[in-house]
Amino acid sequence: MDSPFLLQTFLDAATQIAIIATDDQGVISVFNSGAENLLGRSAKDLVGKATPLAFHEPTELQLRARDLLNTLGRMVSGFEAVVALTCETGHEVRDWTYVHADGTHIPVRLSVSPITCAQGEISGYLGMAMDIREERRALKEAGETGQRLESILSTAVDGIFTVNESGDILSANPAASRIFGYQAEELLGKPVTILMPEPYKSEHHGYMQQYMRTGRPKIIGKPGREVEGLRKDGSLVPLELAVSDIWLGEIFIFVGILRDISDRKAAEQALLETNRQLEERQKLLERDMDAAGEIQRQLLPKTLPFPEKLEIAWRFEPSIAVGGDIFNVIPLGSNSVGIYILDVSGHGVDSALVAVSVSQQLRPENGLVQWTGEADDPALATPPCQVVQRLDAAFPVERFDKFMTLTYLVLDTDSGMIRYCNAGHPPPLLIRADGEVVLLEEGGTIIGLGGITPFSEGMDRLGAGDTLLFYTDGVIEYEGSQDEPFGQERLVQEVNDLQGHKVESLLDSLLLRLYRYGDFAEPSDDITLLGIRLTRT
């Protein structure tokens, strides 16, 4: 049974305590069954979607923010009003008002602590809320009498002790007895140190004497401090302790309020373990992503065919997530090249592996892009339309749960004749030497739909100085910091503006203008540009 399941089982077992965890922005990450019972709200409606502001009483938050202005010397608002003090003190216990799904106001006692990562930075917050309607009702009904005090002590969930200046226990409420496993009569008159493990047990008397002599407190009057208590059976219990001192006539006593935080500590430990496992898994994922990215880069062209006739350059800018962009320029005999650019849907290792598989299919030795026979006969090159149809049959969507877009083109370097099929891919640009830009759009739908519509083939001719520009949708869909993508129309405009540049310079200038458009923000998809110019026929 894995840790996340154990953690959820543990949290859901606490049906009387609302356990709510958030990330550092306040978005709810844990909402146990106790919280559902208390608020009448479903975890699935809140986890990852809302903050505790969804059930905090707004006016109370505003008043608390005003109080914190005096305490912290700065303005806070919203969820920060709930957690700001915990960032300063490490913990806060405070009464709040929650709003039930039906509009009912519920007073709760909320204990809030920051969750820190291994580096000590706050990564979220843990809140444990208890319904104190019964406590409030008991307080109201008992009135301003000793009966009210006795009622509160008897019904309080927290353990409450009173101790004289000699350190002997004067009273212990039922909750205190339960926490330590004693009967109330077993505690009365005993030194409070029987509830402390070492070294606190040996040091306690000295602390009390120092306080009585100097008035300087060590823990008295300070908000809840985490300590360990010693149960009757010798086991330790994690506690949250707050101590105050009061005069009752001529008698000076200490009042200690204790809360058993075993559940919270177990939850924190489980969360830490879950985070550790997630970090390990993330490292493995990053290693796999790096390996997939290296495979993707290794498949880029290594040599360039027909350097005396073709000027070829490319730019491949991978995004953070590995994608499915691959392209290549394949020699087909002595005077033809096959050119393809491919984009598999999605991101990650699975998309990259599908792209690798397709690229292997498009190798000449595998027979898909060239008939058998004399290798230097251009008539033997497989028609682009047929290549696309074969890939459509070999890679149906249901095979890998992926589809792909592809442009496949055959160029005869002697005549400049091109034949192409564009399967759902952004259409390549044919940039004439005289400035005209033609979109090569002939083709059909994306690959993987099983030939539900036929693929058609386009033809054109390159003259000396004409350029083919291939690109993926990462170029035209790049937004960066803008509210709209770069777009194909803007790409054509930029190409027009860069007429006369060499292919290397054309691609570099296009990339620079693209990134300037988006304020150099990190791309969310691979950006691929491939330029091929026929220098002579």
N, C-alpha and C positions, 0 to 999 in steps of 0.2 A: 504494500500500500504506500503510495508516494506521499511526500510531505505536504503538498498543497491540499490533498484530500484529507489527511489527518488534521491539518490546520482548520479547514472548513468544518469538519466534524466537531472539533473542539469548540470553535466559535459558536456553532449552532446549538451546542449543548447548553450554553449559557443563556437560557431563555428568559431569565429575569434581569439580565444586565444588557444594555444596548452597547455593543462594541462596534465602533465606527473608526475606520482608518482612512486617511486621505494621502494623496501625494503632496509635494511641497506647494502646489498651487491650490490645494483645497479640494481637488476632484476626488470623490469617494472611490476607494479601492476595496474596502471591506465593509459589509453591512450585514451583521449577523441576524439570526432569527429573533434574538432578544430585541434588536432595534426594530425589526418588522412588527413584533408584537406591541411594542411601546408606541410606535408612530402610525401603525396601520398602513405602512407603505412597503412596496416590494423592492427587494434588492436589485432585481433585474431592471427596474425603472430608474435606479439611482447610480449604481456602480458604473464608473467610467463616463457618466453623463451629467452629474449634478454635484453641487457642493452642499455642505450642511446648511447653507443659507436657505435651502428649500424648506427647512422645518424650524429654523430659529425665528423668534418673535422679532420683527424689524425694529420696533421702538426700543426694545431692550438692547439691541445691538448698537443703536445710535447713542444711547445713554452710556453704554460701556466704552464706546469710542471716545466720548467726551471725558470720562474718568481717566482713560489711558493717556490722554493729552497731558494731564497734570503729572502722571506717573512716569511716562516715558519721554515727555518733552517733544512729542511729534504726533502728527495726525495719523490715525489708522481708520480703516473702513472695511465694511463687509466681513469676510471670513477672518481677516487679520485681527479683528476685535476679539475673536475667540482664542487665537493662538499667540498673539504678540507677546504677552507676558511670559509664556513658556519659553520663548527664545531667549529671554533675559534670565529667568530663574531656573529653567530646566523642568518646571512642572507647575501646574496650577489646578486647584480644586475650587469650584465656584458653582453656585446655584444659578440655573438658567431656566428659561421657559421654552419648551418645545411646542410646536403646533402639530397636532394630530391631523391625519388626512381628512377627517370630518370637521376640522376647524377647532376642535377642543384644545384648550391650552393646558399643558402638562408641566408642572414644575419638576425639574430634575437636578440632581447633583452630578456635575460633570467634572471628571478628572481628565485633564489633557496633558499629554507629554509629547515631546518631539521624538521622532524616529531618526536616528542618525545612521549614516553609512560607515563603512570601514575607515574612511578618511576623516570622519568626525563632522561632516557636513550634514545639515538637516535634509532628509529626503522625503519626509512626510510627517504626519501627526497621528497619534492614537488617542481616541477619546473613549472613555467608559462612563456611561450615563446610567443613573439609577432613578427610578420614579420615586419622588419624595412626597407624593400627594398624601400618602398615609401619615407621614411624619408631620407635614404641614397641618393636616386635619387634627392630629393628636395634639399639636401645639395650640391650636385655636380652641379646641374643646376643653383642654385641661386648665386654661386660664393662667393667670399670673400667680400660681401657688406652687407649693412644694409637690403637689400631685402632678402638675404639669411637668416638672423636672423629672420626677420618677417615671412618668409615662414615656418621656423622650428617651431616657436612659434604657428603659426596658425594651423599647421597640426599635431603637436605632440599629441600623445595619453595621455601623462602625463600632469598634470596641472603644469603651470609655473607662479610663481609670482615674481615680483620685489618689494622690500620694502625699504623705506629710513631709515635713522638712527633714525628717530622719531617713526618708526613703522607704517607709512602710506603706503598704497598700491599704487605703481606707475603704475603697469601694471598687467594684468591677461590675459593669453591666453584663447581661447575658451574652451579648455579642463578643465581649472581651473574653469571657469564659470559654465560649466555643472556639475562638481563634486559637487559644493556647491549650485546649483540651482539659481544663480544670473545671471542677464545680466551684461556684462562687465562694462557698465557705472555705474552700481549700486555699483561697488567695488572701482572704482578709487577714491583716496583721503581718503578712509575710513580706520580706524585703522585695522590692520590685526587681531586684537583680536576678531573682530566680527565673525571670522571663528573658534574660539576656545571655547570649553566648560570649565567650572571650573574644577579644580583649575588653569589650565594653563592660562586662560584668565587674572586672577588677578596677576599671577606671571611673566607674559611675560615681562612687562616693566622693572622689576627689573633685569631680565636676560640680557636684551639689554644694560641697563646702566652699569652693571658689565663688560660686554664684551668690551664696548667702553672705559671703564676706565682701565681695566687690560689686555685686549687682550686674556684672557683665555676663550676658547669656552666651551659651555656645549654640544651643538649638532652640531655646525658649523664645516664643514669639515669631519664629520663622515659619514660612509656609512648608507644606508637607515635605519631609525628608525621608529618603528611602533607607531603611535599616533592616536588620535581620532579628527575628525573635526566636526564642527557644521554647518549643512546646514541651508539654509534660513528658511525652514519649521520647524526648531527646532530638527530635527532628527540628530543622530550621524552617521558618516561614518568612518570606519577604513581606515587609510591611511599609506602609507610608505613615509617618509619625508627625504629629503636630502637638507641641507642648505649650501651655500657658500657665501663668501663676495668678492666684487671686487670694484676697483676704476675706475670710468669713468671720467677722467679729475680731476676735483675738487670735484666730487660727490662720496660719499661712499654709496653703496647700498648692500642689501642682495638679493640673488636669492634662491628661494625655489622651489624645484621640488617635486610634489606630485603625488602619484599613488593611485587610488582607489583599495583597496585590499578586497573589500566586497566579491567578488567571491571566492578568495582564503580562506578567513576566513570561509565562509560557507562550502567550501569543506573540510577544516580542521575539522570543527565541525562535519560534516557528517561522516568523517572518524573516528573521535574519538568515535562517537556514534556507528558506525558499529563495531569498535574494542571492545567496551564495551559489545555489544550484543554477539559477538563471544566469548568473555571471559566467559560470563554467560553460553552459550551453551557448552563450553568446560568443565566447572565445572560439568554440568549435565551429560555430556558424561563420564567424569572420575568417577563420582559417580556410573553410570550404569556399567562401566567396573569393578569397584571394587566389586560391587555386583555379577556380573557374575563370576569374579575370585573366590569369596568366595564359590559360588555354585559349581564351578568346583572342588575346594579343598575338599568340603564336600563329594563329590562323590568318593573320593579315599578310598581304603579298610580301614575298621575300625578294623576288626578282621581277623586273619589269620587261615585258616583251617588246620587241621592235623599237628600241630606243632611237633608231634613225628616223622613224616615222611618227612616233607617238610621244607626246609630253604628258607624263602621268604624275599626279601628286594626290595625297590624301591627308586628311586630318581626322583622328579618332580621339574623342574626348569622353572617356567613360564616366558615368555618374557614380555616386557613392554605392548604389546598388548595382550588382552585375546584371546586365541585360542581355538581349538576344540579337544585337547588331553584328552582322558579319558581311564582308564584301571581298571580292577578289577579281583579278584580271587573269584570264586563262588563255594561253596560246593554243590555238586550234589549227595546226598545220603551219605552213610557212607564210601565210598572208592573212590570217584571220585571228581574232581574239573573241572570247566569250567574256562578258562582263556581267556580274550580278551584284546586287545589294539586297540584303535580307534583314528583316526585323521580326523576331518571334515575339508574340504577345507576352506581357508580364515582365517581371524582373526576378532575379535570383538564379540559383544554380540550375533549376529545372529548365528555365528558358535558355540559358547558355548551353546546356547539354543538347537540347533540341537543335539549336543553331549549329552546333558542331556536327551533329548527325546529318543535317541537310548539306552542310559544306562538303562532307565526305561524299555524299551522293553526287555532288556537282564536280567531282574530280574527273578529268577526261578518261583516266584509265578504268573508271567504273562504268563507262559506256552510256551514261545518261545524256551527255552533251555532245557526243560525237559518234557517228556510225563507224562500224569497223570498215577497214579498207585503207586506201592510200591516205596517209595522215595529212599530206599537203594539198589535198583537193578541197577547196572551200565548200563545194556543193555537198560534201559529206557531213558538214556541221548540222547537228540536230536543230530543226526550226525552233525558235524560242517558244512558240505557242505549245509545241509538243513537250518541251521540257517542263513548262508550267503544269500541263495536264498530268504528266507523270508524277510530279511532286504532289499535286492535289490528291491523286489516288494513293500515294505512298504515305501521306501524313494527314489522315483525317483528324478532325478535331478530337474525336473520342479516343484517339490513340494515346495522346499525351495531355489531353485537356488544354491544348494550345492551338492557336491558329497563327498564320504568318502572312506578312506581305512581302512581295518580291518583285523586283524588276530584273528581267534577264534580256540581254542584248548581245547580238553577234555583229561585229564590225569587220568588214573586208577592208584591210588597210591599203589595198591597191586601188580599188574603185571608190572607196569612201561609203559604200552602201551599208546601211544598218537595217537590221530586222530586230524587232523587240516585242516583248509582251509585258505589260505592267499589271501585276496581280494585286490590286488594292494598295499599292505603295505610292507615296508621294511622287508625282510624275517627274522624271529627270528633265532638266532644261537643256535644250539644244541652242547654244549661243553662237549665232552666225558671226563671221568676221566683220560683217557690215553693221552689227548692233542688234539685229532682229533676235528675239528670244522665242523659241517654240517649246511648248509643253508636250512631252511624249506620253500621251494619256491612253493610247489604245491598249486594250487588254481585257480585264474582267474583274471578278470579285476576289476576295482574299483566298488564300490557299487553305484547304482543310474542310471545305463545305461539300466535297464529294461531287463536284461537277454539276451543281444544280443549275448553273448558267454556263454557256460556252465561253471559252477564251478566244479572243481575236488577236491578230498580229498586225503590228504597224510597220511601215517602212519609211525610210527617209535617206538622205545622203549627206555626208559630211564633205565639205570642201576644205582645202588647205587653210588653216587658221581657225576653223570652227572648233568649238569646245562642247563636250558633254559634261554636265554637272549632275552627279547623283548625290542624294542626301536622304537622311532618315527623318521621321516625324519629330525626333528630338530637337531638330533645328527649327521647324516652323511652329512647334508647340512650346518653345522656350518662352517663359514669361519673366523669370527673374523677379524683380520687384514691381513689375508692371501689372496692370489689371487685365491685360489682354495679351494673347500670344504674339510672337514675332510675325507669323503668318507667311503664306506663300506669296501674296501680293507684295509685301515688303521685301521678301527675298529677291523677287524679280527686279524690283526697283534698285536694290543694292547691286545686283549683277550688272544692270544697265550702266550704273554709275562707275563700275570698275572695268568697263570695256578697255581692252588693250593691255591689261596686266598679264604677265606670265602666269601659268597655272598655279605655281607655288605662291606667288604674291596674291593672286585672286583668292585662294583659300585662306591665307593668313588675314587678309583684309576683311573677308566675310566673317571669320571668327571674331575678330576684334570688334566689328560693328554689332555683331550679335550680342556679345557680352556687354558692350556699352549700353545697349538697349535695356538689358535687365540689371544694370548696375553691378555686373560681375557676380551675381548670385549663383550659388551652386546649382547646376542643372539637375532636374529630377529624372532625366532620361539620357541615355547615351546620345552624343552629338557626333554624327559621322558625315563627312564630306569627301567625295571622290571626284576629281577632275581629270578629264582625258581630252587632249587636244591633238587633232591630226595636223602635223606640221607640213607634210607633203603627201601627195598621192602618186 
